[in-house]
Amino acid sequence: MVKSDFTSPIWNTIRYEAAVLADGDMKAATFMNNAVLSQSSLIEAIVDIVANELETPLLQATQIRNLFADICLSNRSISIAVSFDLVACAMKDNSLPNAVSVLLFHKGFHSLVAYRIANVLWYRGQRGLANYFQSLSSRTFGVDIHPACRIDRSCFIASGCSVVIGETAAVGVDCYISHGVTLGGTGKESGNRHPKIGNGVFIGAGATVLGNIKVGDGAIVNAGSVVTKPVDPFTRVGGVPAKVISRFAINNTQDEVISPDIIAQISEKRYQQFETDSNLQDCFDYNKTTNTGVPKTFPSIKINYHAFNTE
């Protein structure tokens, strides 16, 4: 593993967690060694796991692994985006205790990996293969993401899944998409017909956003809502059809806890901090009592993700 590799601090954390879980448990040791400890890098581990999940009689895991690995090696942006996605899942999903659990078991994360590969294939002109992986991902993970849509870094898709994202949809950085969410069209228009989701947006379970509309940065869509009109930044909407419930005042004081509605305002600063390995290492801290890797927020920026559960 090259020390300057962007993903190396995350990978070191995951290897530590895998070693702890394998210690003293022969069955767990075999699994962790095959899935994590024997792999040379985070990207190789991710590709291996997802390829085995997507294997079919028509396309063996080895063929999928080789294709995915070639794409990741030739597109550094894919490796970076996948690394951000993994960190986002580890930080935002309370059902999984550590980063190695996200790597191994999180369907939402695995579906994002498959999408990012299919997206590259789509814009290379290999649309048949892109659609094939979309179909495989939908059947395997329960997430139907069109390979032509645009999803930025640090996206979180809840592990319950049943998520549908349409062809011309766009999702910004640091978005939270809960299970049962649909970003679709109204059926009355063609061409550019799907929603555009801003940065730091939270979309609750079972919510539906329809049409070529903009959901502004930092907005919150309550669970079960049906949104057919644009949503202003830093606004909470809910109901069928969705109506404005409240608006958020922006306070960018670094000394206090920052709620999810202003994540978008600081996301670019966070990504600049991520550009060095030393800052990336700060994504995780170790709990010496439980011997597990515990996700933590970034230096001088505290984000209260639990506030997402207020509706």
Backbone bond lengths (Angstrom), bond angles and torsions (degrees), N, CA, C in turn:
res aa  C-N    CA-C-N  psi(-1)  N-CA   C-N-CA  omega(-1)  CA-C   N-CA-C  phi
1 M - - - 1.477 - - 1.526 109.54 -
2 V 1.325 116.07 129.84 1.457 121.21 -179.87 1.522 108.83 -78.68
3 K 1.333 116.82 131.92 1.454 120.64 -174.54 1.517 112.34 -62.16
4 S 1.326 117.02 -35.63 1.451 120.45 -177.33 1.531 113.20 -78.95
5 D 1.342 116.98 -0.54 1.458 121.08 177.61 1.523 110.16 -55.23
6 F 1.337 116.47 131.24 1.462 121.58 -177.04 1.514 111.75 -56.45
7 T 1.328 116.76 -35.83 1.456 120.55 -173.30 1.519 113.39 -89.45
8 S 1.329 119.69 -1.09 1.463 121.11 -170.46 1.530 114.62 -59.98
9 P 1.329 121.98 -40.43 1.466 119.11 178.66 1.528 112.84 -63.84
10 I 1.327 117.05 -40.75 1.458 120.14 176.31 1.521 109.92 -63.24
11 W 1.318 115.51 -42.82 1.460 120.41 -178.17 1.532 110.78 -63.92
12 N 1.317 117.18 -40.60 1.467 120.15 177.18 1.525 111.06 -62.14
13 T 1.320 116.86 -38.96 1.458 121.47 177.74 1.525 110.72 -63.28
14 I 1.328 116.50 -46.60 1.465 121.30 -178.33 1.523 110.94 -64.44
15 R 1.332 117.19 -41.02 1.464 120.05 178.61 1.533 110.88 -64.02
16 Y 1.321 116.38 -38.45 1.462 120.29 177.35 1.524 110.27 -62.43
17 E 1.327 116.74 -47.20 1.463 120.88 -179.64 1.525 111.06 -62.36
18 A 1.335 117.27 -40.94 1.465 121.03 179.27 1.521 111.30 -64.06
19 A 1.331 116.04 -40.89 1.467 120.24 179.38 1.526 111.52 -64.42
20 V 1.327 116.14 -39.03 1.464 120.64 178.46 1.521 110.51 -64.22
21 L 1.332 116.61 -44.37 1.466 120.65 -179.99 1.524 112.11 -66.87
22 A 1.323 116.03 -32.14 1.468 120.15 -178.33 1.522 112.91 -79.15
23 D 1.317 117.01 -20.87 1.459 121.07 -174.81 1.532 111.17 -63.09
24 G 1.336 116.01 118.93 1.460 121.04 175.93 1.511 115.12 82.35
25 D 1.320 118.37 2.10 1.467 121.63 -179.86 1.521 108.08 -128.16
26 M 1.336 116.71 105.36 1.457 121.01 -172.83 1.528 112.36 -62.33
27 K 1.342 116.47 -42.55 1.460 119.55 -178.81 1.522 110.72 -66.97
28 A 1.315 116.40 -44.01 1.460 119.80 177.92 1.525 110.57 -65.14
29 A 1.335 116.75 -36.36 1.462 120.59 -179.45 1.526 111.16 -62.17
30 T 1.338 116.59 -42.25 1.462 120.16 179.16 1.525 111.08 -62.77
31 F 1.324 115.43 -45.39 1.467 120.32 -179.76 1.519 111.27 -64.32
32 M 1.340 116.81 -48.69 1.459 120.77 -178.11 1.526 111.54 -64.32
33 N 1.321 116.88 -34.91 1.460 119.64 179.12 1.525 110.95 -67.04
34 N 1.338 116.46 -44.73 1.467 119.99 -179.08 1.523 111.91 -68.06
35 A 1.330 116.43 -40.84 1.462 120.17 -173.53 1.515 113.67 -85.13
36 V 1.356 117.15 -31.60 1.462 119.87 -171.33 1.530 112.43 -126.90
37 L 1.311 116.72 -61.36 1.470 120.47 -167.32 1.524 113.64 -66.41
38 S 1.323 117.69 -26.05 1.469 119.95 179.36 1.529 112.43 -86.52
39 Q 1.326 117.04 -7.03 1.464 120.64 -179.61 1.527 110.07 -84.95
40 S 1.321 116.18 147.75 1.466 119.92 -175.21 1.522 113.76 -88.27
41 S 1.331 117.62 -16.37 1.469 119.63 -179.23 1.526 109.49 -155.34
42 L 1.319 115.55 165.38 1.457 120.62 178.36 1.518 111.09 -61.19
43 I 1.319 117.27 -45.03 1.465 120.46 -177.26 1.518 110.59 -62.90
44 E 1.326 117.81 -40.44 1.464 120.17 177.85 1.521 110.87 -63.02
45 A 1.311 117.10 -40.01 1.467 120.99 178.60 1.521 110.58 -64.63
46 I 1.328 116.86 -45.80 1.471 120.97 -179.97 1.524 110.29 -61.63
47 V 1.318 116.36 -47.99 1.471 120.82 -179.25 1.521 110.80 -59.92
48 D 1.320 117.13 -42.72 1.462 121.35 -178.68 1.526 111.02 -63.35
49 I 1.320 116.64 -45.32 1.471 121.13 -178.06 1.526 110.93 -65.19
50 V 1.329 116.95 -48.94 1.463 120.76 -177.41 1.526 110.87 -67.31
51 A 1.332 117.74 -38.18 1.470 120.93 178.44 1.523 111.19 -61.35
52 N 1.310 116.62 -41.85 1.467 119.79 178.09 1.525 111.85 -67.16
53 E 1.343 116.82 -33.42 1.460 120.28 176.78 1.524 111.42 -67.02
54 L 1.334 117.22 -35.55 1.463 121.83 -173.87 1.524 113.56 -92.51
55 E 1.297 118.45 -0.65 1.469 121.70 -176.31 1.528 111.49 -58.49
56 T 1.329 115.11 138.30 1.466 121.89 175.67 1.527 108.36 -136.50
57 P 1.338 117.19 167.13 1.479 118.62 175.60 1.526 113.06 -59.30
58 L 1.327 116.89 -26.39 1.468 120.76 -179.81 1.515 112.91 -81.50
59 L 1.332 117.16 -27.75 1.460 121.05 -175.57 1.523 108.61 -140.27
60 Q 1.312 115.87 110.06 1.457 120.58 -176.37 1.524 111.79 -74.08
61 A 1.333 114.93 158.88 1.464 120.27 -178.79 1.525 111.41 -59.09
62 T 1.325 117.10 -37.04 1.473 120.52 -179.78 1.524 111.06 -63.00
63 Q 1.324 117.46 -40.97 1.467 120.88 178.47 1.527 111.34 -66.08
64 I 1.336 116.00 -42.87 1.460 119.73 178.47 1.518 110.36 -64.85
65 R 1.334 116.39 -42.46 1.466 121.30 -179.37 1.528 110.77 -59.98
66 N 1.324 116.54 -45.76 1.467 120.24 -178.95 1.522 111.42 -63.97
67 L 1.338 116.66 -41.06 1.466 120.50 179.20 1.523 110.67 -65.16
68 F 1.325 117.14 -48.21 1.464 121.10 -179.66 1.527 111.32 -62.34
69 A 1.335 116.70 -42.05 1.470 120.56 -179.08 1.524 110.95 -63.27
70 D 1.323 117.55 -41.81 1.466 121.23 178.67 1.523 111.24 -61.87
71 I 1.335 116.58 -41.35 1.458 120.53 -179.93 1.526 110.69 -66.52
72 C 1.332 116.96 -43.51 1.467 120.55 179.77 1.519 111.83 -64.90
73 L 1.323 117.51 -38.07 1.461 121.16 -179.50 1.526 111.39 -69.44
74 S 1.326 116.81 -33.79 1.461 120.23 -177.55 1.530 112.90 -90.25
75 N 1.350 116.75 -9.47 1.463 121.44 179.48 1.522 109.23 -130.59
76 R 1.324 115.42 89.96 1.469 119.47 -178.47 1.525 111.90 -60.12
77 S 1.321 116.73 -28.99 1.462 120.06 -179.84 1.528 111.66 -62.68
78 I 1.334 116.86 -31.21 1.467 120.30 177.72 1.521 110.13 -65.92
79 S 1.323 116.93 -45.35 1.462 121.22 179.26 1.526 111.00 -61.02
80 I 1.320 116.39 -41.52 1.467 120.60 179.76 1.518 110.69 -66.09
81 A 1.344 116.75 -46.55 1.462 120.57 -178.73 1.522 111.02 -62.03
82 V 1.325 117.25 -42.48 1.468 121.26 179.65 1.529 110.57 -63.88
83 S 1.324 117.10 -38.51 1.464 120.92 178.28 1.523 111.08 -64.13
84 F 1.341 116.78 -42.89 1.465 120.83 176.46 1.529 110.95 -62.89
85 D 1.328 116.29 -40.36 1.465 120.35 179.19 1.523 111.02 -60.94
86 L 1.330 116.07 -41.84 1.465 119.99 -179.50 1.523 110.75 -64.74
87 V 1.329 116.74 -44.12 1.470 120.37 178.29 1.525 110.39 -62.00
88 A 1.343 117.15 -42.24 1.465 120.90 179.60 1.521 110.88 -60.95
89 C 1.329 117.16 -43.05 1.469 120.64 178.95 1.522 111.15 -64.16
90 A 1.336 116.74 -42.17 1.463 120.18 -179.35 1.518 111.58 -65.33
91 M 1.340 117.02 -33.28 1.458 121.12 -178.47 1.518 112.80 -79.59
92 K 1.335 116.99 -33.01 1.453 120.26 -168.42 1.527 114.78 -102.70
93 D 1.326 117.89 -17.75 1.463 119.59 -176.37 1.523 109.72 -100.87
94 N 1.331 115.95 107.67 1.462 120.29 -179.12 1.521 113.02 -75.32
95 S 1.334 118.11 -11.65 1.456 120.49 -177.91 1.524 112.48 -77.66
96 L 1.334 117.06 -17.43 1.458 120.72 178.83 1.519 108.79 -114.97
97 P 1.350 117.90 128.54 1.456 120.76 -168.27 1.517 115.68 -77.97
98 N 1.334 118.15 -18.47 1.464 119.24 -174.28 1.524 110.82 -157.11
99 A 1.323 115.11 176.57 1.464 120.48 -174.79 1.520 112.54 -70.21
100 V 1.335 117.93 -34.79 1.468 119.36 -179.54 1.525 110.43 -65.50
101 S 1.318 118.04 -31.85 1.465 121.07 176.87 1.522 111.03 -66.50
102 V 1.337 116.68 -38.32 1.467 120.37 175.84 1.520 109.94 -62.74
103 L 1.311 116.67 -47.40 1.465 121.68 -179.61 1.524 111.47 -56.50
104 L 1.316 117.10 -42.54 1.458 121.65 -172.21 1.525 114.22 -86.77
105 F 1.337 117.24 -34.53 1.458 119.03 -164.79 1.531 116.36 -126.15
106 H 1.311 119.25 -8.07 1.469 119.76 -171.14 1.531 111.00 -83.97
107 K 1.337 117.08 108.65 1.461 121.28 -177.71 1.526 112.16 -63.32
108 G 1.329 116.60 -37.06 1.453 119.17 179.24 1.513 111.93 -62.17
109 F 1.336 116.26 -42.79 1.461 120.50 177.70 1.523 111.12 -65.34
110 H 1.326 116.85 -44.38 1.466 120.49 179.87 1.530 111.03 -61.64
111 S 1.325 116.70 -38.25 1.466 119.45 179.03 1.526 111.35 -66.53
112 L 1.328 117.56 -34.34 1.467 120.45 176.93 1.527 111.21 -67.16
113 V 1.332 117.07 -38.42 1.465 120.23 176.66 1.525 109.86 -60.91
114 A 1.337 116.24 -48.52 1.467 120.28 179.71 1.528 110.75 -61.08
115 Y 1.334 116.65 -40.41 1.470 119.99 177.94 1.523 111.34 -61.37
116 R 1.329 117.34 -45.77 1.465 120.08 -175.01 1.536 110.82 -64.14
117 I 1.318 117.25 -35.44 1.461 120.03 175.46 1.528 110.21 -68.23
118 A 1.335 116.43 -45.90 1.466 120.42 179.76 1.522 111.22 -62.50
119 N 1.327 117.13 -35.10 1.463 121.47 178.95 1.526 111.13 -62.27
120 V 1.329 116.46 -42.55 1.470 120.23 177.39 1.531 109.93 -63.46
121 L 1.320 116.70 -44.70 1.466 120.62 179.41 1.526 111.07 -61.30
122 W 1.335 116.91 -40.72 1.463 121.04 -179.62 1.522 111.51 -59.81
123 Y 1.330 116.69 -47.57 1.463 120.06 -176.65 1.527 112.65 -82.48
124 R 1.324 116.84 -5.88 1.465 120.40 167.93 1.523 111.34 -84.15
125 G 1.317 117.04 -9.95 1.454 121.08 -177.21 1.515 113.75 96.46
126 Q 1.337 117.86 0.57 1.471 121.77 179.01 1.533 109.25 -91.91
127 R 1.313 115.52 63.72 1.466 120.76 -169.57 1.524 112.92 -73.74
128 G 1.325 116.88 -30.48 1.459 119.09 176.78 1.521 111.18 -62.46
129 L 1.332 116.28 -45.33 1.464 121.08 179.26 1.529 110.92 -67.83
130 A 1.339 116.17 -37.47 1.466 120.10 177.47 1.527 110.85 -61.88
131 N 1.330 116.65 -44.57 1.459 120.41 178.35 1.522 111.76 -65.96
132 Y 1.306 116.64 -33.06 1.470 120.28 177.95 1.527 110.37 -63.73
133 F 1.325 117.17 -44.57 1.468 119.81 179.10 1.531 111.25 -70.05
134 Q 1.333 116.57 -31.58 1.469 118.55 173.86 1.524 110.25 -61.92
135 S 1.317 116.46 -43.82 1.461 120.80 179.79 1.526 111.30 -64.62
136 L 1.334 116.42 -43.59 1.470 120.39 178.03 1.520 111.22 -61.13
137 S 1.325 116.64 -44.82 1.457 121.70 -179.35 1.523 111.06 -63.01
138 S 1.331 116.12 -40.90 1.463 120.26 179.81 1.518 111.16 -62.64
139 R 1.327 116.74 -43.38 1.468 120.56 -179.89 1.517 112.16 -70.94
140 T 1.325 116.83 -36.43 1.461 120.88 -173.58 1.519 112.76 -83.30
141 F 1.336 117.04 -44.43 1.462 121.31 -172.78 1.533 113.97 -106.84
142 G 1.352 117.12 -9.84 1.452 119.55 -179.17 1.514 113.56 73.73
143 V 1.326 116.81 24.61 1.469 122.23 179.12 1.522 108.32 -127.28
144 D 1.323 117.09 124.19 1.462 121.59 -177.85 1.527 108.84 -111.10
145 I 1.325 116.00 96.30 1.469 121.99 179.71 1.528 108.14 -112.10
146 H 1.316 116.57 119.09 1.463 119.24 179.17 1.523 109.11 -65.42
147 P 1.329 117.86 133.88 1.479 119.88 -176.28 1.518 114.55 -65.11
148 A 1.332 118.52 -15.15 1.466 120.29 -179.36 1.519 113.05 -86.00
149 C 1.344 118.37 -15.08 1.468 119.30 -176.68 1.529 110.69 -71.39
150 R 1.321 116.08 168.05 1.464 121.37 -177.31 1.524 109.78 -115.06
151 I 1.317 117.04 120.81 1.464 121.74 177.00 1.521 107.89 -125.88
152 D 1.324 116.45 121.66 1.460 120.91 -177.17 1.530 110.82 -82.11
153 R 1.327 115.56 -176.58 1.467 122.10 -174.72 1.522 113.08 -67.03
154 S 1.335 114.03 162.46 1.465 122.89 174.22 1.520 113.11 59.57
155 C 1.310 117.09 33.55 1.454 120.58 175.86 1.535 109.06 -79.42
156 F 1.324 115.51 141.11 1.462 120.71 175.49 1.515 109.34 -121.12
157 I 1.337 116.37 123.43 1.458 122.43 173.59 1.516 107.38 -113.99
158 A 1.316 116.90 122.44 1.460 121.35 -175.46 1.526 110.76 -58.90
159 S 1.333 115.75 146.80 1.459 120.99 -173.18 1.520 113.13 -66.96
160 G 1.367 117.95 -17.89 1.460 119.74 176.26 1.514 112.67 -68.11
161 C 1.336 116.21 -27.16 1.461 125.48 173.89 1.520 114.54 62.72
162 S 1.363 117.90 -134.37 1.469 123.13 -168.21 1.523 110.20 58.04
163 V 1.328 115.80 42.11 1.466 122.87 -179.14 1.523 109.42 -101.47
164 V 1.342 116.49 138.17 1.463 121.89 176.60 1.527 108.28 -125.91
165 I 1.343 116.50 127.10 1.469 122.25 178.90 1.521 108.01 -128.56
166 G 1.332 116.58 121.97 1.455 122.41 -172.32 1.516 115.26 -78.06
167 E 1.317 114.77 172.29 1.466 123.24 -171.11 1.513 114.18 -58.77
168 T 1.318 119.00 -44.09 1.463 121.37 -174.56 1.532 112.27 -102.14
169 A 1.325 117.12 14.25 1.466 121.02 177.95 1.522 110.10 -73.13
170 A 1.331 115.25 155.39 1.462 121.97 174.94 1.519 108.33 -137.54
171 V 1.330 116.26 137.56 1.466 122.39 -179.03 1.521 108.02 -126.15
172 G 1.331 117.15 128.18 1.460 122.03 -177.28 1.518 113.35 -78.58
173 V 1.331 116.12 -171.50 1.455 121.39 -178.97 1.521 110.66 -75.82
174 D 1.339 115.49 151.00 1.469 122.75 172.04 1.525 113.90 62.32
175 C 1.317 117.67 34.96 1.464 120.02 -179.24 1.526 111.02 -92.48
176 Y 1.314 115.12 149.27 1.466 123.73 179.38 1.526 107.18 -115.07
177 I 1.338 116.34 115.27 1.460 121.87 179.89 1.518 107.89 -115.99
178 S 1.313 116.63 109.66 1.456 120.65 -178.04 1.527 110.47 -78.85
179 H 1.333 116.51 176.16 1.461 120.30 -176.30 1.530 111.12 -69.95
180 G 1.330 115.28 150.21 1.455 120.91 177.70 1.511 115.53 76.66
181 V 1.319 117.93 14.31 1.472 121.50 -178.75 1.527 110.64 -84.58
182 T 1.333 115.95 140.30 1.466 121.76 175.07 1.520 109.50 -123.50
183 L 1.323 116.00 125.99 1.467 122.46 170.95 1.515 105.78 -111.27
184 G 1.327 116.72 89.90 1.454 121.12 -169.74 1.506 114.32 -126.26
185 G 1.326 114.17 -174.12 1.454 121.05 177.52 1.517 111.01 -99.73
186 T 1.320 116.04 167.57 1.467 121.03 -179.98 1.522 111.99 -83.99
187 G 1.331 116.39 -15.24 1.458 120.51 -176.25 1.513 113.14 85.98
188 K 1.314 116.97 -3.49 1.466 121.68 -177.66 1.522 112.36 -106.18
189 E 1.327 116.94 1.74 1.456 119.47 -176.69 1.520 109.63 -140.75
190 S 1.304 116.41 162.39 1.464 122.18 178.21 1.520 108.46 -126.44
191 G 1.320 115.81 177.24 1.460 119.40 -179.01 1.512 111.12 73.30
192 N 1.334 116.73 -131.84 1.469 122.27 -178.25 1.532 108.79 -76.10
193 R 1.324 117.24 93.62 1.464 121.21 -164.88 1.525 114.65 -126.77
194 H 1.343 117.76 7.10 1.464 120.41 -175.31 1.532 111.49 -117.61
195 P 1.334 117.55 162.59 1.476 120.86 -174.49 1.522 113.86 -67.14
196 K 1.322 114.31 156.07 1.453 122.77 173.86 1.535 107.19 -116.71
197 I 1.310 116.40 111.59 1.458 122.58 -174.13 1.527 108.80 -98.49
198 G 1.319 117.60 127.94 1.462 121.74 -177.56 1.519 113.02 -76.32
199 N 1.322 116.02 -168.31 1.467 121.80 -179.83 1.529 111.28 -80.28
200 G 1.327 116.30 145.16 1.454 120.74 173.80 1.507 114.95 64.66
201 V 1.324 117.83 28.54 1.471 122.05 -178.49 1.528 109.57 -88.75
202 F 1.330 116.19 139.79 1.460 122.50 173.65 1.520 108.98 -109.88
203 I 1.344 116.83 126.10 1.462 122.05 178.04 1.521 107.80 -119.13
204 G 1.331 116.43 115.48 1.454 122.00 -173.60 1.514 113.75 -73.63
205 A 1.331 115.58 169.39 1.458 122.97 -175.24 1.523 111.52 -58.63
206 G 1.338 115.28 132.67 1.452 120.92 175.57 1.516 115.45 74.97
207 A 1.316 117.91 6.42 1.469 120.10 -179.86 1.527 110.50 -74.92
208 T 1.322 115.33 150.44 1.463 121.83 179.51 1.524 108.54 -127.92
209 V 1.327 116.00 127.58 1.468 121.56 177.03 1.520 106.63 -119.55
210 L 1.336 116.36 120.79 1.461 120.76 -171.26 1.524 112.08 -121.76
211 G 1.326 114.89 141.15 1.457 120.80 173.18 1.513 113.14 92.28
212 N 1.319 114.93 170.91 1.466 122.17 -179.53 1.527 109.40 -81.42
213 I 1.322 115.65 73.13 1.463 121.46 -177.51 1.526 109.06 -122.41
214 K 1.304 115.92 160.41 1.460 122.64 -179.64 1.528 109.91 -104.47
215 V 1.330 115.26 127.75 1.465 121.18 170.05 1.522 105.94 -103.92
216 G 1.315 117.38 113.27 1.456 122.21 -170.44 1.511 115.19 -67.98
217 D 1.323 115.90 163.82 1.463 122.43 -179.67 1.526 111.29 -54.20
218 G 1.321 115.75 138.03 1.450 121.13 174.10 1.515 115.16 72.49
219 A 1.328 118.40 9.12 1.470 120.83 -179.30 1.522 110.36 -74.84
220 I 1.331 115.78 156.21 1.464 122.37 175.97 1.524 107.92 -125.12
221 V 1.334 115.61 125.30 1.459 122.09 176.91 1.520 107.39 -106.54
222 N 1.313 117.20 116.06 1.460 121.07 -177.41 1.523 112.05 -63.84
223 A 1.316 115.69 155.36 1.454 121.65 179.33 1.520 111.13 -58.79
224 G 1.342 115.96 139.26 1.454 121.57 176.34 1.505 115.63 77.23
225 S 1.321 118.09 4.73 1.469 121.15 -177.94 1.529 111.23 -78.02
226 V 1.317 115.72 155.51 1.463 122.06 171.99 1.524 107.28 -120.39
227 V 1.332 116.33 112.31 1.461 122.24 -174.60 1.520 108.91 -105.78
228 T 1.317 116.84 121.53 1.467 121.51 179.21 1.526 112.05 -124.69
229 K 1.341 116.92 -2.07 1.455 121.36 179.17 1.524 109.76 -125.53
230 P 1.344 118.21 155.37 1.471 120.58 -179.00 1.526 112.00 -56.31
231 V 1.329 115.14 148.73 1.464 122.16 179.07 1.527 108.06 -116.11
232 D 1.330 116.70 127.58 1.460 120.92 179.92 1.528 110.87 -68.41
233 P 1.338 117.50 155.83 1.475 119.85 175.35 1.522 112.10 -58.63
234 F 1.323 116.06 147.34 1.464 123.78 174.34 1.535 111.55 55.86
235 T 1.326 114.33 44.55 1.459 121.42 -179.02 1.528 109.57 -129.35
236 R 1.329 116.45 139.07 1.463 120.85 173.95 1.528 108.60 -99.86
237 V 1.350 115.61 130.05 1.458 120.19 176.93 1.529 109.11 -124.68
238 G 1.312 116.36 156.12 1.452 120.58 178.81 1.508 111.26 -165.92
239 G 1.341 115.62 161.95 1.449 121.16 177.28 1.509 112.96 104.35
240 V 1.340 115.21 175.78 1.463 122.58 178.17 1.529 108.13 -128.26
241 P 1.332 118.59 107.47 1.471 126.03 -8.65 1.523 111.14 -71.30
242 A 1.324 116.42 161.92 1.467 120.90 -174.78 1.530 111.26 -68.13
243 K 1.325 115.33 137.43 1.459 122.61 175.45 1.524 109.59 -128.40
244 V 1.322 116.36 159.11 1.464 120.65 -179.58 1.527 109.31 -67.51
245 I 1.333 115.28 129.13 1.461 121.56 177.67 1.520 110.58 -102.09
246 S 1.322 115.77 -43.50 1.463 119.56 179.62 1.516 109.42 -159.99
247 R 1.332 115.10 165.05 1.460 122.05 174.67 1.524 108.24 -124.21
248 F 1.333 115.80 153.68 1.454 120.61 -173.78 1.519 110.80 -108.09
249 A 1.328 115.11 136.17 1.464 120.36 171.51 1.518 108.05 -83.00
250 I 1.323 116.59 137.40 1.463 121.39 -177.39 1.517 109.49 -92.69
251 N 1.317 115.38 123.89 1.463 121.21 177.80 1.509 107.25 -134.49
252 N 1.318 116.48 106.55 1.462 120.78 -174.22 1.520 112.19 -96.17
253 T 1.326 117.55 41.65 1.465 121.48 177.98 1.516 109.23 -77.77
254 Q 1.333 117.27 123.13 1.455 120.15 -174.29 1.523 113.46 -74.16
255 D 1.324 118.00 -15.80 1.461 120.17 -175.39 1.521 113.25 -85.88
256 E 1.321 118.05 -7.71 1.451 119.66 -178.08 1.530 110.39 -117.11
257 V 1.331 116.42 163.21 1.449 120.54 179.19 1.527 109.85 -65.61
258 I 1.318 115.76 134.18 1.458 121.27 -177.44 1.520 108.52 -104.81
259 S 1.302 117.84 123.61 1.458 121.44 -177.65 1.526 110.57 -79.51
260 P 1.339 118.02 164.38 1.464 121.44 -172.74 1.514 114.93 -60.59
261 D 1.345 117.98 -22.36 1.456 119.16 -175.27 1.529 113.44 -68.49
262 I 1.343 118.78 -12.35 1.471 118.58 176.97 1.529 111.99 -120.39
263 I 1.327 116.23 19.45 1.472 118.82 175.45 1.522 110.64 -57.80
264 A 1.332 115.95 -40.01 1.466 119.24 -176.84 1.516 111.63 -58.29
265 Q 1.331 116.82 -33.36 1.468 120.78 -176.23 1.530 111.77 -67.04
266 I 1.320 116.95 -27.95 1.463 119.59 -176.60 1.521 113.11 -110.94
267 S 1.338 117.73 -0.26 1.457 119.77 -174.02 1.523 112.74 -61.66
268 E 1.327 117.90 -41.03 1.458 119.33 -178.75 1.525 111.69 -65.02
269 K 1.333 116.33 -36.86 1.456 119.53 176.63 1.517 110.51 -63.48
270 R 1.336 115.91 -39.51 1.458 119.85 179.01 1.518 110.42 -63.10
271 Y 1.336 118.01 -42.17 1.452 120.56 -179.06 1.522 111.55 -66.58
272 Q 1.329 117.10 -33.64 1.462 119.21 175.13 1.520 110.36 -64.24
273 Q 1.334 116.89 -37.94 1.454 120.55 177.29 1.524 111.56 -64.16
274 F 1.349 115.91 -30.93 1.458 120.44 -177.62 1.519 113.60 -71.92
275 E 1.338 117.32 -11.34 1.453 119.29 -171.22 1.531 113.73 -67.31
276 T 1.315 118.47 -14.82 1.457 119.96 178.00 1.516 110.10 -114.34
277 D 1.330 116.14 148.40 1.461 120.60 -179.73 1.518 111.85 -59.02
278 S 1.338 117.27 -36.41 1.454 120.34 -176.27 1.526 110.95 -63.83
279 N 1.334 116.71 -38.46 1.452 119.48 177.48 1.520 111.41 -74.71
280 L 1.337 117.24 -37.40 1.452 120.43 -179.96 1.518 110.69 -63.59
281 Q 1.322 117.32 -34.15 1.458 121.19 179.05 1.520 111.36 -60.23
282 D 1.345 117.53 -26.62 1.458 120.92 -177.42 1.518 113.40 -74.01
283 C 1.340 118.50 0.58 1.463 120.21 177.76 1.522 111.23 -65.34
284 F 1.329 116.55 -28.48 1.451 119.84 -174.95 1.512 110.82 -128.90
285 D 1.315 115.33 146.37 1.447 121.76 172.86 1.521 106.99 -123.88
286 Y 1.308 117.15 160.94 1.446 120.42 -179.26 1.513 111.26 -107.31
287 N 1.317 115.28 134.79 1.449 121.91 175.96 1.522 107.43 -92.83
288 K 1.326 116.70 107.27 1.466 120.33 -174.19 1.530 112.18 -66.92
289 T 1.330 117.18 -22.42 1.466 120.09 -178.86 1.521 111.62 -76.14
290 T 1.354 115.88 -47.09 1.464 119.67 -176.45 1.523 112.64 -94.92
291 N 1.360 116.86 -7.06 1.463 121.65 -178.93 1.529 112.01 56.89
292 T 1.286 117.27 40.50 1.454 121.03 176.93 1.515 109.82 -124.97
293 G 1.337 115.15 152.75 1.455 120.23 175.09 1.512 109.32 -79.58
294 V 1.287 117.25 123.94 1.457 121.06 -175.99 1.525 109.51 -111.16
295 P 1.350 118.84 120.20 1.457 119.21 178.40 1.516 110.97 -62.65
296 K 1.308 116.92 142.10 1.453 120.05 175.73 1.520 109.03 -137.92
297 T 1.304 117.22 164.84 1.453 121.28 -178.51 1.522 109.95 -80.72
298 F 1.309 115.99 176.78 1.449 121.20 -172.23 1.522 112.17 -83.00
299 P 1.311 117.61 156.84 1.468 120.36 -178.16 1.521 111.91 -54.98
300 S 1.323 116.95 132.42 1.461 126.56 176.51 1.526 114.06 68.07
301 I 1.333 117.96 2.70 1.459 120.76 177.96 1.512 108.80 -128.06
302 K 1.328 117.11 114.64 1.452 121.77 179.73 1.517 108.77 -106.87
303 I 1.324 116.46 127.92 1.445 120.59 -177.53 1.519 109.16 -119.78
304 N 1.309 117.23 121.86 1.455 121.93 -178.32 1.522 109.75 -91.31
305 Y 1.353 116.60 84.09 1.453 120.07 -178.65 1.525 112.18 -69.41
306 H 1.357 117.77 -20.22 1.463 119.75 179.46 1.530 111.23 -65.12
307 A 1.329 117.16 -20.42 1.460 119.69 178.61 1.527 111.79 -65.97
308 F 1.354 116.65 -13.35 1.466 119.53 177.11 1.525 110.72 -63.62
309 N 1.336 118.29 -23.09 1.448 121.15 -171.27 1.526 112.38 -92.87
310 T 1.328 118.32 26.53 1.454 120.46 -172.17 1.521 113.94 -89.01
311 E 1.358 118.84 -14.76 1.446 114.91 -177.56 1.514 112.88 -83.45
